[in-house]
Amino acid sequence: MATHDDRVLITSTAGEPSYDAARRALTASAVVPDLCPAVVARAQDVDDVRAALALAEREGLAVACRSGGHSAAFSMLRDGCLALDLSGLDGSEVDVAAGTAVVGPGTTSLALARALHGTGWAFPVGHRAGVGLGGFLLAGGNGWNQGVWGSAVESVVAADVVLADGRTVRLSAAQDPEAFALLRGAGPGFPGIVTAFHLRLWPEPVVRRRIVSFPAARVDEVGAWADHLAAAIDPAVELTAFLAPPGSPMHPDLDGVALTVAATAFAPTASAGEELLAVVDASAPAGGRVAYAGAGDVPAMTEAETAPPGLGLAFQQAWTRTGYAEVLPLLVAPMAAAPSVWSSILVSSSSYRRAAAPAPEPAYLPLGTLTVAAYANWRPGERDDEAWAWPTAAVETLRPLWSGHYVGEVDLRRTPERLGACFRPGVLDRLAALRTRLDPTARFVAHPAG
């Protein structure tokens, strides 16, 4: 353990009784790859981060970080490294008068959504409760209401970063614009440890929703309807299609694969939200099961989980520039072969349907008009190998339609060759140059594919 100012950096070293639990706690998945850091360190503040870097330098260890969310890409699990768990840096400070917030990387989407609810402000947090904002924002941040709020990184105005030599810098568009641009989208390959994000907030909306389910036999009809909605609805309506496997507890009335379309409107008033959803009500195919039609709010939507705790988690993602009608039919057969009833495939157009052009400077920009992501959730010990492989196989069915990948949800451990397709041309070269400038001794690990 490392001592600083009467504080002790909590560490677990390979071979110690506490080590395996600390290693497994680096991810929300109950099934963890057989990768073993030399040391797991758990930071509670910036001094702990510096102490961990000093320990890594003394021991000659590379450093990998985990912010505290799903972490199902397992980028922090590297043999022989120091894995730094930042989940303890989970504070948030909201300046209601200014419409800004400062949050730690371990702050979860649900924690920030709850902290903002009722203040008059909101932020495009991740769609799942446990998503840690550190990894989410570094990857780009596909969050709520992207049609109006944009990708979450576009609302990051500065970040406090500890560099490999222990110095703390504040990165912004005015202070090192190149590093700031790459921080917002480079993912786990960014050469520094973000200890605080400074956020611009958005006026808190009233949320109205429609969620309608159909049997997969109607996939052609539903796909055409979803394409109609994507072209007709306002950018303030988030549109997502979900596929669920036979036996899904969310669809006990359906025997086979279920197909659900969710339209979520973010508006200044309830009546304005209902007006935004009028096209959904007017054009919906007859016979769909209305699972929900009413109000919501960002914390409640973020908190909703369809899978029980204690499951394995794996995912894979691809962008495409085709429409729902072409994509959805190709996913029915993979969904029927899912490893468990809690697995799912998500197809969303919300990330590109923008009310305004995306800010040009972040490293992250959507690389398609639909994002397709397959999520395997399963009980440990039940078809583990099959479950690990299923998301990649499911997304593989769309290979001719791919236009890129999202570094926040692509499984680079299993498919490292996809790293180059996660970014626009030139971004990885810029990141390599930044790593040489800010981390000349290569203290921080690169992407899993690097």
C-alpha positions as CSV (number, residue, x, y, z in Angstrom):
1,M,0.0,0.0,0.0
2,A,1.1,3.6,-0.7
3,T,0.9,6.3,2.0
4,H,0.2,10.0,1.4
5,D,-0.7,12.7,4.0
6,D,-1.8,10.1,6.5
7,R,-3.9,8.4,3.9
8,V,-3.4,4.9,2.5
9,L,-4.0,4.0,-1.1
10,I,-6.0,0.8,-1.1
11,T,-4.4,-1.8,-3.2
12,S,-4.7,-5.5,-3.8
13,T,-1.8,-7.4,-5.3
14,A,-1.9,-10.7,-7.1
15,G,-1.8,-13.5,-4.6
16,E,-3.4,-11.5,-1.7
17,P,-6.7,-12.8,-0.4
18,S,-8.5,-9.6,-1.4
19,Y,-7.1,-9.7,-5.0
20,D,-9.7,-11.7,-6.9
21,A,-12.6,-9.8,-5.5
22,A,-10.9,-6.5,-6.4
23,R,-10.2,-7.7,-9.9
24,R,-13.8,-8.8,-10.4
25,A,-15.1,-5.6,-9.0
26,L,-13.5,-3.7,-11.9
27,T,-16.5,-4.6,-14.1
28,A,-20.3,-5.0,-13.7
29,S,-20.1,-8.4,-15.5
30,A,-20.3,-11.4,-13.2
31,V,-18.2,-13.3,-15.7
32,V,-14.7,-11.9,-16.1
33,P,-12.0,-12.8,-18.6
34,D,-8.9,-14.5,-17.3
35,L,-6.7,-11.4,-17.4
36,C,-4.8,-10.5,-14.2
37,P,-3.4,-7.0,-13.4
38,A,-0.4,-7.1,-11.1
39,V,-2.1,-4.6,-8.7
40,V,-5.6,-3.2,-8.4
41,A,-5.7,0.2,-6.8
42,R,-8.8,2.0,-5.6
43,A,-8.7,5.8,-5.6
44,Q,-10.9,8.0,-3.4
45,D,-9.5,11.4,-4.5
46,V,-6.9,13.0,-6.7
47,D,-4.1,12.4,-4.1
48,D,-4.8,8.7,-4.4
49,V,-4.5,8.9,-8.2
50,R,-1.1,10.5,-7.9
51,A,-0.1,7.9,-5.3
52,A,-1.1,5.1,-7.7
53,L,0.9,6.7,-10.5
54,A,4.0,6.9,-8.2
55,L,3.5,3.2,-7.2
56,A,3.3,2.2,-10.9
57,E,6.5,4.1,-11.7
58,R,8.4,2.5,-8.8
59,E,7.2,-1.0,-9.8
60,G,7.6,-0.4,-13.6
61,L,3.9,-1.0,-14.3
62,A,1.7,0.3,-17.0
63,V,-1.6,1.9,-15.8
64,A,-5.1,1.1,-17.0
65,C,-8.2,2.9,-15.6
66,R,-11.8,2.0,-14.9
67,S,-14.3,4.7,-14.1
68,G,-17.0,2.7,-12.4
69,G,-19.6,1.7,-14.9
70,H,-20.4,-1.4,-16.9
71,S,-16.8,-1.7,-18.1
72,A,-17.8,-4.7,-20.2
73,A,-15.1,-4.0,-22.8
74,F,-12.6,-5.0,-20.0
75,S,-10.1,-2.5,-21.1
76,M,-8.8,-2.1,-17.6
77,L,-8.0,-5.8,-17.3
78,R,-4.4,-6.2,-18.7
79,D,-2.0,-8.8,-17.5
80,G,0.7,-7.3,-15.4
81,C,-0.5,-3.7,-15.2
82,L,-1.8,-1.5,-12.4
83,A,-5.5,-1.3,-12.7
84,L,-6.8,1.9,-11.2
85,D,-10.4,1.9,-10.1
86,L,-11.8,5.5,-10.1
87,S,-15.3,4.5,-9.0
88,G,-14.7,6.3,-5.6
89,L,-14.3,9.6,-7.4
90,D,-18.1,9.9,-7.6
91,G,-18.9,13.4,-6.4
92,S,-21.1,15.9,-8.3
93,E,-21.5,19.6,-7.7
94,V,-24.4,21.4,-9.5
95,D,-24.4,25.2,-10.0
96,V,-28.1,25.8,-10.5
97,A,-27.7,29.5,-11.2
98,A,-25.0,28.9,-13.9
99,G,-26.5,25.8,-15.4
100,T,-23.2,23.8,-15.0
101,A,-21.9,20.9,-13.0
102,V,-18.6,19.3,-12.0
103,V,-18.7,15.5,-11.8
104,G,-16.2,12.8,-10.9
105,P,-15.5,10.0,-13.4
106,G,-17.0,7.4,-11.1
107,T,-20.3,9.3,-10.9
108,T,-22.9,7.0,-12.5
109,S,-25.6,8.1,-15.0
110,L,-28.3,7.4,-12.5
111,A,-26.5,9.4,-9.7
112,L,-26.2,12.5,-12.0
113,A,-29.7,12.2,-13.3
114,R,-31.0,12.1,-9.7
115,A,-28.8,15.0,-8.6
116,L,-30.2,17.1,-11.5
117,H,-33.9,16.1,-11.3
118,G,-36.0,19.0,-10.1
119,T,-33.2,21.6,-10.4
120,G,-34.4,22.8,-13.8
121,W,-31.4,21.2,-15.5
122,A,-30.6,17.9,-17.2
123,F,-27.7,16.2,-19.0
124,P,-27.5,13.5,-21.7
125,V,-26.5,10.7,-19.3
126,G,-26.2,7.1,-20.5
127,H,-29.3,5.0,-20.9
128,R,-28.3,2.5,-18.2
129,A,-28.1,3.3,-14.4
130,G,-24.7,2.0,-13.7
131,V,-22.8,3.6,-16.6
132,G,-19.8,5.5,-15.1
133,L,-19.4,9.0,-16.7
134,G,-15.7,8.6,-17.0
135,G,-15.7,5.9,-19.6
136,F,-19.0,7.1,-21.1
137,L,-17.7,10.6,-21.8
138,L,-14.2,9.6,-22.9
139,A,-15.9,7.3,-25.5
140,G,-18.2,10.0,-26.8
141,G,-21.4,9.5,-24.9
142,N,-24.5,8.2,-26.7
143,G,-27.0,9.4,-24.1
144,W,-30.6,10.6,-23.8
145,N,-32.1,13.2,-26.2
146,Q,-29.2,13.3,-28.6
147,G,-31.4,14.9,-31.3
148,V,-31.3,18.1,-29.3
149,W,-28.6,17.8,-26.7
150,G,-26.1,16.0,-29.0
151,S,-23.6,13.5,-27.9
152,A,-22.7,14.0,-24.2
153,V,-19.1,15.0,-25.0
154,E,-20.4,18.0,-26.8
155,S,-21.5,19.3,-23.4
156,V,-18.1,18.8,-21.7
157,V,-16.5,22.3,-21.4
158,A,-13.4,21.3,-19.5
159,A,-11.7,18.4,-17.7
160,D,-9.2,18.1,-14.9
161,V,-6.6,15.5,-15.9
162,V,-3.7,13.9,-14.0
163,L,-0.8,13.3,-16.4
164,A,1.7,10.4,-16.2
165,D,4.2,12.6,-14.3
166,G,1.6,13.4,-11.6
167,R,0.9,17.0,-12.8
168,T,-2.8,18.1,-12.9
169,V,-3.9,20.2,-15.9
170,R,-7.3,21.5,-16.9
171,L,-8.0,20.8,-20.5
172,S,-10.4,23.0,-22.5
173,A,-10.8,24.5,-26.0
174,A,-8.7,27.4,-24.8
175,Q,-6.1,25.4,-23.0
176,D,-4.6,22.7,-25.3
177,P,-7.5,22.4,-27.8
178,E,-6.0,19.3,-29.5
179,A,-5.8,17.3,-26.2
180,F,-9.3,18.5,-25.3
181,A,-10.7,17.4,-28.7
182,L,-9.2,13.9,-28.3
183,L,-10.3,13.6,-24.7
184,R,-13.8,13.8,-26.0
185,G,-14.1,10.5,-27.9
186,A,-10.7,8.8,-27.8
187,G,-11.9,6.2,-25.3
188,P,-9.6,4.2,-23.0
189,G,-6.6,5.1,-25.1
190,F,-6.5,8.7,-23.8
191,P,-3.1,9.4,-22.1
192,G,-4.3,10.8,-18.8
193,I,-6.6,10.2,-15.9
194,V,-9.7,12.5,-15.8
195,T,-10.5,13.3,-12.2
196,A,-13.4,15.8,-13.0
197,F,-15.5,16.8,-15.9
198,H,-17.0,20.3,-16.2
199,L,-20.4,20.1,-17.8
200,R,-22.8,22.4,-19.6
201,L,-26.3,21.5,-18.6
202,W,-29.6,21.7,-20.5
203,P,-33.1,22.9,-19.5
204,E,-34.9,20.0,-17.8
205,P,-37.6,18.6,-20.1
206,V,-40.9,17.0,-19.6
207,V,-40.7,13.5,-20.9
208,R,-43.6,11.6,-22.7
209,R,-43.2,8.1,-24.1
210,R,-44.8,5.5,-26.4
211,I,-43.6,1.9,-26.3
212,V,-45.3,-0.5,-28.7
213,S,-44.4,-4.2,-29.2
214,F,-45.0,-6.6,-32.1
215,P,-44.2,-10.2,-32.9
216,A,-41.2,-10.5,-35.2
217,A,-43.4,-12.0,-37.9
218,R,-44.4,-8.3,-38.6
219,V,-40.8,-7.1,-38.9
220,D,-41.1,-5.9,-42.5
221,E,-44.1,-3.8,-41.6
222,V,-42.6,-2.4,-38.4
223,G,-39.3,-1.7,-40.1
224,A,-41.1,0.4,-42.7
225,W,-43.0,2.2,-40.0
226,A,-39.8,3.0,-38.1
227,D,-38.2,4.4,-41.2
228,H,-41.3,6.6,-41.7
229,L,-41.0,7.8,-38.1
230,A,-37.3,8.5,-38.4
231,A,-38.0,10.8,-41.4
232,A,-41.2,12.4,-39.9
233,I,-40.7,13.0,-36.2
234,D,-39.0,16.0,-34.6
235,P,-35.3,15.5,-33.4
236,A,-36.6,15.9,-29.9
237,V,-38.1,12.5,-30.1
238,E,-35.7,9.6,-29.5
239,L,-36.5,6.6,-31.6
240,T,-35.2,3.1,-30.8
241,A,-36.2,-0.4,-31.8
242,F,-35.4,-3.3,-29.5
243,L,-35.4,-7.1,-30.2
244,A,-35.9,-9.5,-27.4
245,P,-35.6,-13.3,-27.5
246,P,-38.3,-15.9,-27.1
247,G,-39.3,-16.2,-23.4
248,S,-38.3,-12.7,-22.6
249,P,-39.9,-11.6,-19.3
250,M,-40.7,-8.3,-20.9
251,H,-42.9,-10.0,-23.4
252,P,-44.6,-13.0,-21.7
253,D,-47.5,-12.9,-24.2
254,L,-45.3,-13.5,-27.3
255,D,-44.0,-16.9,-28.2
256,G,-41.1,-15.9,-30.4
257,V,-38.8,-13.0,-30.9
258,A,-40.4,-9.7,-29.9
259,L,-39.9,-6.4,-31.6
260,T,-40.5,-3.2,-29.7
261,V,-40.4,0.4,-30.9
262,A,-39.9,3.1,-28.3
263,A,-40.5,6.8,-29.0
264,T,-39.5,9.2,-26.2
265,A,-40.3,12.9,-26.5
266,F,-38.3,15.6,-24.6
267,A,-40.4,18.8,-24.5
268,P,-40.9,22.0,-22.4
269,T,-44.4,20.9,-21.4
270,A,-46.5,17.8,-21.4
271,S,-48.8,19.0,-24.1
272,A,-45.9,19.8,-26.3
273,G,-44.6,16.3,-25.8
274,E,-47.9,14.8,-26.8
275,E,-47.9,16.9,-29.9
276,L,-44.4,15.6,-30.8
277,L,-45.8,12.0,-30.4
278,A,-48.9,12.6,-32.5
279,V,-47.3,11.1,-35.6
280,V,-46.5,8.0,-33.7
281,D,-50.1,7.5,-32.6
282,A,-51.5,8.3,-36.1
283,S,-49.2,6.0,-38.0
284,A,-48.7,3.0,-35.7
285,P,-49.5,-0.4,-37.3
286,A,-52.7,-1.9,-35.9
287,G,-52.5,-4.7,-33.4
288,G,-49.4,-3.6,-31.6
289,R,-49.3,-4.2,-27.8
290,V,-48.9,-0.8,-26.2
291,A,-46.5,-1.5,-23.3
292,Y,-46.4,2.1,-22.2
293,A,-48.0,5.4,-23.1
294,G,-47.5,8.2,-20.7
295,A,-45.0,10.3,-18.7
296,G,-41.5,9.7,-17.6
297,D,-38.4,11.4,-16.4
298,V,-34.7,10.9,-17.0
299,P,-33.9,9.3,-13.7
300,A,-36.8,6.8,-14.0
301,M,-35.9,5.9,-17.5
302,T,-32.3,5.5,-16.6
303,E,-33.1,3.4,-13.6
304,A,-35.3,0.9,-15.5
305,E,-33.4,-2.4,-15.8
306,T,-34.7,-5.5,-17.6
307,A,-32.1,-7.9,-16.3
308,P,-31.6,-9.1,-12.8
309,P,-28.2,-8.4,-11.0
310,G,-25.4,-10.9,-11.0
311,L,-25.3,-11.7,-14.7
312,G,-22.5,-11.9,-17.2
313,L,-22.3,-9.0,-19.7
314,A,-20.8,-8.8,-23.2
315,F,-21.6,-6.5,-26.1
316,Q,-20.8,-5.6,-29.7
317,Q,-21.8,-2.7,-31.9
318,A,-21.7,-1.4,-35.5
319,W,-22.9,1.7,-37.3
320,T,-24.8,1.5,-40.6
321,R,-26.2,4.0,-43.0
322,T,-29.1,1.9,-44.0
323,G,-32.6,2.0,-42.6
324,Y,-34.7,0.0,-40.1
325,A,-36.5,-1.8,-42.9
326,E,-33.2,-3.3,-44.1
327,V,-31.6,-3.9,-40.8
328,L,-34.3,-5.3,-38.5
329,P,-35.2,-8.5,-40.6
330,L,-31.5,-9.5,-40.6
331,L,-31.5,-9.5,-36.8
332,V,-34.5,-11.8,-36.1
333,A,-32.6,-15.0,-36.5
334,P,-29.6,-14.0,-34.3
335,M,-32.0,-12.8,-31.6
336,A,-33.7,-16.2,-31.6
337,A,-30.3,-17.8,-30.9
338,A,-29.6,-15.5,-27.9
339,P,-27.9,-17.1,-24.9
340,S,-30.5,-16.1,-22.4
341,V,-33.9,-14.5,-22.1
342,W,-32.3,-11.2,-20.8
343,S,-30.2,-10.6,-23.9
344,S,-31.3,-8.0,-26.5
345,I,-30.4,-6.1,-29.7
346,L,-30.9,-2.3,-29.9
347,V,-31.3,-0.4,-33.1
348,S,-31.4,3.4,-32.7
349,S,-31.4,6.5,-35.0
350,S,-31.3,9.0,-32.2
351,S,-27.6,9.8,-32.5
352,Y,-27.7,11.3,-35.9
353,R,-31.1,12.9,-36.0
354,R,-29.9,16.3,-34.9
355,A,-31.6,19.6,-34.5
356,A,-28.3,21.3,-35.1
357,A,-25.0,20.2,-36.7
358,P,-22.7,18.4,-34.3
359,A,-19.8,20.4,-32.8
360,P,-16.9,19.7,-35.2
361,E,-14.0,19.5,-32.7
362,P,-14.6,16.3,-30.6
363,A,-12.8,13.2,-31.7
364,Y,-16.2,11.4,-31.5
365,L,-18.9,11.8,-34.2
366,P,-21.5,9.2,-35.1
367,L,-20.3,7.2,-38.1
368,G,-23.7,6.1,-39.4
369,T,-27.4,6.8,-39.3
370,L,-28.3,3.8,-37.2
371,T,-26.4,2.2,-34.3
372,V,-26.9,-1.5,-33.8
373,A,-25.7,-3.0,-30.5
374,A,-26.1,-6.6,-29.2
375,Y,-26.0,-7.3,-25.5
376,A,-25.6,-10.7,-23.9
377,N,-26.7,-11.1,-20.3
378,W,-26.5,-14.6,-18.8
379,R,-26.1,-16.5,-15.6
380,P,-22.5,-17.4,-14.9
381,G,-21.7,-21.0,-15.8
382,E,-24.6,-21.3,-18.3
383,R,-23.3,-21.3,-21.9
384,D,-20.4,-18.9,-21.0
385,D,-18.5,-19.5,-24.3
386,E,-21.6,-19.2,-26.4
387,A,-22.6,-16.0,-24.5
388,W,-19.2,-14.4,-25.0
389,A,-19.4,-15.1,-28.8
390,W,-23.1,-14.2,-29.4
391,P,-23.0,-10.4,-29.6
392,T,-20.1,-10.5,-32.2
393,A,-22.0,-13.1,-34.2
394,A,-25.2,-11.2,-34.1
395,V,-23.7,-8.0,-35.3
396,E,-21.6,-9.9,-37.9
397,T,-24.9,-10.6,-39.8
398,L,-24.9,-6.9,-40.8
399,R,-21.2,-6.8,-42.0
400,P,-22.0,-5.7,-45.6
401,L,-23.9,-2.8,-44.1
402,W,-21.4,-1.6,-41.6
403,S,-20.1,2.0,-41.8
404,G,-18.0,2.0,-38.6
405,H,-18.0,1.2,-34.9
406,Y,-18.4,3.1,-31.6
407,V,-15.4,2.7,-29.3
408,G,-17.6,2.8,-26.3
409,E,-19.5,-0.4,-27.2
410,V,-17.2,-2.4,-29.6
411,D,-15.5,-5.4,-28.1
412,L,-11.9,-4.7,-28.9
413,R,-10.7,-7.5,-26.7
414,R,-12.4,-10.0,-29.0
415,T,-12.2,-8.0,-32.3
416,P,-9.2,-5.7,-32.0
417,E,-9.0,-5.2,-35.8
418,R,-12.1,-2.9,-35.5
419,L,-10.3,-0.1,-33.7
420,G,-9.5,1.8,-36.9
421,A,-13.2,1.8,-37.9
422,C,-14.1,3.5,-34.6
423,F,-12.8,6.9,-35.7
424,R,-12.7,9.3,-38.6
425,P,-9.5,9.3,-40.8
426,G,-6.6,10.8,-39.0
427,V,-7.9,10.6,-35.4
428,L,-5.8,7.6,-34.4
429,D,-2.7,9.3,-35.8
430,R,-3.5,12.4,-33.8
431,L,-4.0,10.3,-30.7
432,A,-0.7,8.6,-31.2
433,A,1.0,12.0,-31.4
434,L,-0.8,13.2,-28.2
435,R,0.3,10.1,-26.4
436,T,3.9,10.8,-27.3
437,R,3.6,14.4,-26.1
438,L,1.7,13.8,-22.8
439,D,2.9,10.3,-21.9
440,P,6.4,9.9,-23.4
441,T,7.3,6.9,-21.2
442,A,4.1,5.1,-22.2
443,R,2.9,4.8,-18.6
444,F,-0.8,4.5,-19.7
445,V,-1.9,1.5,-21.7
446,A,-3.2,2.1,-25.2
447,H,-6.5,0.7,-26.6
448,P,-6.9,-3.1,-26.2
449,A,-6.1,-3.2,-29.9
450,G,-3.0,-1.1,-29.5
